[in-house]
């Protein structure tokens, strides 16, 4: 008790005296002696953190009697979060902090912000990144507005294979400034099928991998659209094994950072990644921390750039999105630092390998097929005659996937979406396939 609650022994004695109890144990006297947990070793074997976490989840399932294994995708994914992430973000100097206007008392916050920006730039292949945005969808919408401010134009090419939730947010933003969103279809591979480039083009949006998990070919896209912005919405885990969008001439790279050390948590809070080229720094929303030296030559961190007009100039401001997700960005920073480049690459490769193994096994079942033939990362769409029934059988087996009604929003009928991360075990893959087999 004293380890987690900041009460001194004197505080505890005073409280016990006030309620007339001899010790802390007396608070639990209504619990039968035979089931009361005493201070004793838990008897756990010497195993890695991931195994211990899974073991406790299984114990919890015995109490609740129900647990859905998340093969869910569509933008939010079930990756393992090391315990060090929650430990660091639970420190009060971080979770109670506000905007670090006073650099002399905010060095810890400014340091991690600088590290976060650096890691985002390394992942995306871009030159500058801000210190987070609200979520991936609003980051994408802000990128389109930034393109409009920079190059003009009223038309935006938006793939049908873009996450429908992100498209809805983008449509709302576009309506507000009078931009026209032009849908771009996908081919039988599930990839962007770009043919005609309209006049007055503001930007081309590409999701990498796209909503169906298919890996897009970014080569030649920037050259084909001239001054218009190439905006790539990327999964940062996938960027551990894919060529970064910056290498293909992307002007802005955004993404949903939930996968970097943040739990699924019923869909939020989320984290918006935003990176661009140095020439567009003053057109970018958000804030930036920088490293400098003081009068004595010692390294220090400062709020290097934040357009204060975002708070006070309203419709004339560069952007009116003042909300960032600092605590989620700190979680991403700790996650990336804990894993390192090789650890992140390992997460990506495990996710890819397990997804391809499951996809191969599903495609071998009678009546089931992959919706697209293009290369995919760790997510794929499955077609069958009765996708609703298949999803229901999976749910009865304790497995959750993205249902047909959500997949249909991207124009694909009679299909459900499956996402596989490094957390999924061989036993869970077997249960998935067995559930589909029972319906035949």
TORNU-159321 format. One line per 10 residues: for each residue x, y, z of C-alpha. Coordinates in nm, 4 decimals. Layout:
BEGIN
X/Y/Z  ...;
This chain:
BEGIN
0.0000/0.0000/0.0000  0.2708/0.2477/0.0966  0.4570/0.1740/-0.2265  0.1886/0.3272/-0.4463  0.0008/0.5759/-0.2233  0.2017/0.8777/-0.1019  0.1113/0.8468/0.2672  0.3744/0.8391/0.5378  0.3567/0.5798/0.8180  0.2418/0.8619/1.0466;
-0.0426/0.9476/0.8046  -0.1541/0.5848/0.7980  -0.1474/0.5536/1.1784  -0.3531/0.8715/1.2148  -0.6153/0.7489/0.9695  -0.6389/0.4073/1.1354  -0.6837/0.5698/1.4743  -0.9601/0.7914/1.3343  -1.1592/0.4879/1.2171  -1.0694/0.2771/1.5212;
-0.8733/0.0003/1.3476  -0.5431/-0.1531/1.4616  -0.3757/-0.1973/1.1217  -0.4273/-0.1915/0.7438  -0.5149/-0.5626/0.7335  -0.8198/-0.4905/0.9459  -0.9653/-0.2954/0.6534  -1.0102/-0.6276/0.4759  -1.1512/-0.8289/0.7644  -1.4813/-0.8865/0.5824;
-1.2975/-1.0966/0.3224  -1.2878/-1.4659/0.4225  -0.9473/-1.5627/0.5573  -0.9082/-1.8599/0.3223  -0.9309/-1.6476/0.0058  -0.7566/-1.3331/0.1245  -0.4353/-1.2576/-0.0633  -0.1390/-1.2292/0.1700  0.2025/-1.0860/0.0978  0.3710/-1.3850/-0.0583;
0.5465/-1.4701/-0.3842  0.3084/-1.5116/-0.6775  0.4816/-1.8253/-0.7986  0.5320/-1.7017/-1.1537  0.7944/-1.8805/-1.3634  1.0919/-1.6856/-1.4937  0.9550/-1.5784/-1.8308  0.9605/-1.2694/-2.0521  0.7273/-0.9739/-1.9969  0.5014/-1.0590/-2.2891;
0.4393/-1.4112/-2.1552  0.3625/-1.2822/-1.8043  0.1173/-1.0260/-1.9425  -0.0622/-1.2939/-2.1431  -0.0704/-1.5261/-1.8401  -0.2476/-1.2649/-1.6292  -0.4925/-1.1955/-1.9115  -0.5803/-1.5654/-1.9163  -0.6303/-1.5613/-1.5380  -0.8594/-1.2615/-1.5753;
-1.0579/-1.4473/-1.8399  -1.1337/-1.7212/-1.5856  -1.3109/-1.4567/-1.3778  -1.4995/-1.2832/-1.6573  -1.5584/-1.5961/-1.8630  -1.5183/-1.3995/-2.1845  -1.2375/-1.2416/-2.3845  -1.2241/-1.1493/-2.7515  -0.8914/-1.1998/-2.9247  -0.8414/-0.8848/-3.1352;
-0.7689/-0.9578/-3.4996  -0.9164/-0.6112/-3.5462  -0.7618/-0.3561/-3.7778  -0.8913/-0.0638/-3.9735  -0.6547/0.1872/-3.8132  -0.6111/0.0719/-3.4521  -0.4002/-0.2343/-3.3712  -0.3142/-0.4624/-3.0793  0.0637/-0.4369/-3.0395  0.2527/-0.5269/-2.7242;
0.3314/-0.2302/-2.4980  0.6377/-0.2811/-2.2737  0.5836/-0.2036/-1.9047  0.8454/0.0730/-1.9160  0.6082/0.2818/-2.1312  0.3328/0.2970/-1.8688  0.5924/0.3490/-1.5963  0.7395/0.6596/-1.7578  0.4137/0.8227/-1.8654  0.2761/0.7666/-1.5125;
0.5341/1.0005/-1.3614  0.3466/1.3109/-1.2357  0.5963/1.5529/-1.3886  0.4768/1.4267/-1.7290  0.1082/1.3530/-1.6877  0.0342/1.6816/-1.5085  0.2465/1.9015/-1.7348  0.1083/2.1668/-1.9686  0.2633/2.3458/-2.2669  0.6325/2.4048/-2.1803;
0.6411/2.7805/-2.2343  0.9088/2.8232/-1.9650  1.2035/2.6277/-2.1011  1.4084/2.6680/-1.7832  1.1590/2.4524/-1.5879  1.0517/2.2245/-1.8736  1.3728/2.0576/-1.9856  1.2383/1.7048/-1.9389  0.9291/1.7683/-2.1508  1.1213/1.9569/-2.4189;
1.3865/1.6820/-2.4325  1.1390/1.4035/-2.5052  0.9566/1.6247/-2.7566  1.2849/1.6757/-2.9415  1.3557/1.3022/-2.9353  1.0027/1.2258/-3.0555  1.0403/1.4635/-3.3511  1.3761/1.3094/-3.4393  1.2357/0.9554/-3.4389  0.9354/1.0546/-3.6526;
1.1716/1.2122/-3.9073  1.3865/0.8975/-3.9131  1.0831/0.6763/-3.9705  0.9259/0.8920/-4.2420  1.2390/1.0110/-4.4206  1.1345/1.3745/-4.3769  1.3261/1.6790/-4.2545  1.1082/1.8196/-3.9787  0.8228/1.6911/-3.7619  0.5970/1.8599/-3.5113;
0.5469/1.7455/-3.1522  0.2256/1.5570/-3.2274  -0.1310/1.6248/-3.3328  -0.4704/1.5080/-3.2149  -0.4917/1.1885/-3.4241  -0.4033/1.0481/-3.7650  -0.7276/1.1598/-3.9310  -0.6996/1.5262/-3.8289  -0.3285/1.5217/-3.9168  -0.4253/1.4120/-4.2692;
-0.6888/1.6833/-4.2980  -0.4424/1.9468/-4.1759  -0.1898/1.8255/-4.4339  -0.4447/1.8838/-4.7112  -0.5172/2.2357/-4.5797  -0.1437/2.3016/-4.5688  -0.1136/2.1925/-4.9318  -0.4000/2.4258/-5.0234  -0.2297/2.7191/-4.8478  0.1010/2.6443/-5.0195;
0.0222/2.5618/-5.3825  -0.3403/2.6702/-5.4194  -0.5752/2.4496/-5.6169  -0.9213/2.3296/-5.5261  -0.9069/1.9570/-5.6071  -0.7710/1.6712/-5.3982  -0.7243/1.3159/-5.5256  -0.8359/1.0767/-5.2524  -0.8097/0.6967/-5.2920  -1.1150/0.4811/-5.2339;
-0.8809/0.2564/-5.0373  -0.8328/0.5305/-4.7763  -0.9549/0.4497/-4.4264  -1.3261/0.5514/-4.4316  -1.3004/0.7184/-4.0906  -1.0144/0.9372/-4.2125  -1.2089/1.0151/-4.5293  -1.5061/1.1371/-4.3260  -1.2856/1.3755/-4.1281  -1.1212/1.4948/-4.4499;
-1.4606/1.5554/-4.6100  -1.5627/1.7763/-4.3183  -1.2449/1.9844/-4.3416  -1.2696/2.0078/-4.7219  -1.6291/2.1267/-4.7048  -1.5243/2.4101/-4.4774  -1.2754/2.5561/-4.7266  -1.4488/2.4576/-5.0509  -1.2119/2.1819/-5.1647  -1.3320/1.9124/-5.4039;
-1.2381/1.5550/-5.3188  -1.2008/1.3354/-5.6267  -1.2089/0.9570/-5.5601  -0.9355/0.7394/-5.7116  -1.0274/0.3696/-5.7614  -0.8133/0.0675/-5.6827  -0.7282/-0.2138/-5.9253  -0.7613/-0.5910/-5.8812  -0.4382/-0.5883/-5.6811  -0.5973/-0.3464/-5.4355;
-0.3570/-0.0684/-5.5328  -0.4182/0.2892/-5.6327  -0.5244/0.3135/-5.9984  -0.4220/0.6671/-6.0880  -0.4818/0.7648/-6.4491  -0.5932/1.1218/-6.5125  -0.4474/1.4202/-6.3246  -0.7035/1.7030/-6.3083  -0.6267/2.0709/-6.3493  -0.6178/2.2853/-6.0388;
-0.4852/1.9947/-5.8307  -0.4004/2.0704/-5.4707  -0.2794/1.7321/-5.3443  -0.2741/1.3560/-5.3942  -0.3403/1.1508/-5.0808  -0.2045/0.7967/-5.0509  -0.2374/0.5594/-4.7538  0.0568/0.3258/-4.6963  -0.0390/0.0445/-4.6516  -0.3933/0.1234/-4.7558;
-0.7158/0.0418/-4.5713  -0.7115/-0.3149/-4.7069  -0.3522/-0.3649/-4.5918  -0.2162/-0.3588/-4.9471  0.1253/-0.1954/-4.9934  0.1068/0.0914/-5.2433  0.3757/0.1626/-5.5025  0.4788/0.5233/-5.4362  0.7362/0.5454/-5.7145  0.6654/0.8108/-5.9777;
0.3622/0.9591/-5.8019  0.5259/1.2871/-5.7066  0.6717/1.3336/-6.0533  0.3277/1.2860/-6.2050  0.1491/1.5592/-6.0068  0.3900/1.8500/-6.0451  0.3588/2.1233/-5.7806  0.0705/1.9521/-5.6051  0.1531/1.7918/-5.2710  0.2067/1.4200/-5.2336;
0.0620/1.3427/-4.8889  0.1261/0.9950/-4.7503  -0.0648/0.8607/-4.4510  0.1622/0.5836/-4.3262  0.1534/0.3135/-4.0602  0.4751/0.3808/-3.8619  0.5225/0.0115/-3.7780  0.5212/-0.0713/-4.1501  0.7874/0.1954/-4.2087  1.0303/-0.0236/-4.0146;
1.0463/-0.2513/-4.3202  0.9207/-0.0315/-4.6070  1.1066/0.2451/-4.7884  1.0128/0.5745/-4.6182  0.7750/0.8047/-4.8102  1.0366/1.0798/-4.8028  1.2472/0.8711/-5.0409  0.9669/0.8976/-5.2985  0.9416/1.2746/-5.2812  0.6506/1.3015/-5.0378;
0.5794/1.6572/-4.9288  0.3985/1.5614/-4.6078  0.3863/1.2329/-4.4180  0.1199/1.1813/-4.1532  -0.0016/0.8772/-3.9660  -0.1774/0.7301/-3.6667  0.0714/0.6806/-3.3847  -0.1491/0.4601/-3.1644  0.0586/0.1595/-3.2698  0.3661/0.3111/-3.1028;
0.3237/0.2200/-2.7378  -0.0413/0.3164/-2.6971  -0.3183/0.0632/-2.6220  -0.6288/0.0053/-2.8330  -0.8300/0.1399/-2.5372  -1.1737/0.1293/-2.7032  -1.0524/0.3629/-2.9796  -0.8611/0.6390/-2.8072  -0.6931/0.8598/-2.7128  -0.4912/0.8607/-3.0329;
-0.1779/1.0299/-3.1661  -0.1300/1.2222/-3.4892  0.2103/1.2076/-3.6627  0.3013/1.4977/-3.8911  0.6297/1.5479/-4.0806  0.7229/1.7611/-4.3780  1.0084/1.9311/-4.5625  1.2026/2.2156/-4.4016  1.0838/2.4601/-4.6676  0.7276/2.4194/-4.5412;
0.8113/2.4665/-4.1743  0.6190/2.7929/-4.1325  0.3109/2.6501/-4.2990  0.2955/2.3475/-4.0702  0.0500/2.3319/-3.7779  0.1592/2.2363/-3.4304  0.4714/2.3045/-3.2292  0.8397/2.2144/-3.2475  1.1040/2.1713/-2.9785  1.4644/2.2462/-3.0652;
1.8099/2.1947/-2.9146  2.0449/2.4857/-2.8515  2.3204/2.5954/-2.6096  2.3082/2.8483/-2.3301  2.5540/3.1326/-2.2593  2.7946/2.8829/-2.1011  2.7790/2.6412/-2.3933  2.5631/2.3806/-2.2204  2.3045/2.1946/-2.4274  1.9442/2.2853/-2.3612;
1.6015/2.2453/-2.5174  1.3540/2.5168/-2.6081  1.0184/2.5674/-2.7733  1.1726/2.6570/-3.1071  0.8600/2.7168/-3.3093  0.4942/2.7565/-3.2297  0.2735/2.9880/-3.4286  0.1041/3.1684/-3.1429  -0.1514/3.2871/-3.3977  -0.3079/2.9422/-3.3777;
-0.4486/3.0486/-3.0419  -0.5477/3.4091/-3.1072  -0.6013/3.4879/-3.4760  -0.8803/3.2396/-3.5415  -0.9788/3.2334/-3.9123  -0.6543/3.4036/-4.0179  -0.4353/3.1518/-3.8376  -0.2108/2.8928/-4.0017  -0.4213/2.6329/-3.8237  -0.6821/2.6291/-3.5531;
-0.6030/2.2825/-3.4243  -0.4367/2.3634/-3.0928  -0.4752/2.0154/-2.9468  -0.1823/1.7746/-2.9473  -0.1532/1.4363/-2.7778  0.1545/1.4949/-2.5655  0.1172/1.2015/-2.3265  0.0525/0.9627/-2.6174  0.3533/1.1099/-2.7975  0.5645/1.0516/-2.4870;
0.4452/0.6895/-2.4871  0.5544/0.6603/-2.8512  0.8941/0.8087/-2.7645  0.9543/0.5617/-2.4817  0.8281/0.2732/-2.6963  1.0616/0.3561/-2.9851  1.3572/0.4127/-2.7531  1.2932/0.0846/-2.5703  1.2674/-0.1228/-2.8886  1.5300/0.0539/-3.0962;
1.5501/0.0167/-3.4751  1.6027/-0.3587/-3.4670  1.3257/-0.4175/-3.2150  1.0776/-0.2175/-3.4216  1.1831/-0.4046/-3.7331  1.1304/-0.7317/-3.5467  0.7764/-0.6267/-3.4505  0.7035/-0.5422/-3.8143  0.8485/-0.8685/-3.9480  0.6656/-1.0841/-3.6930;
0.3392/-0.9106/-3.7786  0.4013/-0.9561/-4.1511  0.5019/-1.3220/-4.1213  0.2073/-1.4204/-3.9013  -0.0387/-1.2332/-4.1224  0.0862/-1.4099/-4.4334  0.0719/-1.7478/-4.2592  -0.2907/-1.6928/-4.1569  -0.3877/-1.5541/-4.4980  -0.2422/-1.8613/-4.6689;
-0.4368/-2.0952/-4.4419  -0.7649/-1.9065/-4.4894  -0.7255/-1.8947/-4.8677  -0.6845/-2.2733/-4.8659  -1.0311/-2.3190/-4.7130  -1.3176/-2.3908/-4.9560  -1.5321/-2.0834/-5.0128  -1.2759/-1.8316/-4.8870  -1.0337/-1.6170/-5.0866  -0.8205/-1.3086/-5.0439;
-0.9934/-1.0061/-5.1916  -0.6762/-0.8715/-5.3544  -0.3635/-1.0166/-5.5103  -0.1331/-0.7247/-5.4270  0.1404/-0.7441/-5.1623  0.0188/-0.6707/-4.8112  0.1750/-0.5934/-4.4760  -0.0137/-0.7297/-4.1731  -0.3750/-0.6783/-4.2760  -0.5867/-0.8359/-4.5494;
-0.9453/-0.8596/-4.6717  -1.1192/-1.1980/-4.6985  -1.4110/-1.2654/-4.9337  -1.6717/-1.5375/-4.8896  -2.0378/-1.6064/-4.9650  -2.1601/-1.5288/-4.6148  -1.9153/-1.2865/-4.4476  -2.1666/-1.1906/-4.1777  -2.2033/-1.5550/-4.0775  -1.8271/-1.6050/-4.0837;
-1.7733/-1.3066/-3.8554  -2.0372/-1.4387/-3.6165  -1.8701/-1.7814/-3.6018  -1.5393/-1.6125/-3.5267  -1.6993/-1.4086/-3.2489  -1.8468/-1.7223/-3.0911  -1.4936/-1.8620/-3.0947  -1.3742/-1.5511/-2.9074  -1.2244/-1.3733/-3.2106  -1.2987/-1.0200/-3.3311;
-1.2394/-0.8970/-3.6883  -1.3539/-0.5870/-3.8774  -1.7068/-0.6730/-4.0006  -1.8427/-0.6410/-4.3572  -2.0441/-0.3246/-4.2865  -1.7226/-0.1359/-4.2049  -1.5311/-0.2834/-4.4988  -1.8156/-0.1900/-4.7368  -1.7544/0.1781/-4.6577  -1.4412/0.1497/-4.8717;
-1.6385/-0.0019/-5.1605  -1.5608/-0.3687/-5.0990  -1.8648/-0.5930/-5.0557  -1.8915/-0.9441/-4.9077  -1.5654/-0.9242/-4.7180  -1.4248/-0.8869/-4.3685  -1.0874/-0.7444/-4.2672  -0.8253/-0.9300/-4.0646  -0.5233/-0.7750/-3.8915  -0.2428/-0.9793/-3.7368;
0.0225/-0.8365/-3.5052  0.3221/-0.9832/-3.3264  0.0967/-1.0574/-3.0259  -0.1043/-1.3278/-3.2003  0.0057/-1.6803/-3.1131  0.0070/-1.9985/-3.3180  -0.2782/-2.1311/-3.1010  -0.4867/-1.8225/-3.1817  -0.4222/-1.8659/-3.5542  -0.5344/-2.2287/-3.5221;
-0.8522/-2.1198/-3.3417  -0.9247/-1.8682/-3.6190  -0.8978/-2.1279/-3.8960  -1.0921/-2.3878/-3.6969  -1.3807/-2.1416/-3.6460  -1.4087/-2.0832/-4.0200  -1.3903/-2.4563/-4.0917  -1.6849/-2.5264/-3.8621  -1.9102/-2.3253/-4.0901  -1.8486/-2.5468/-4.3946;
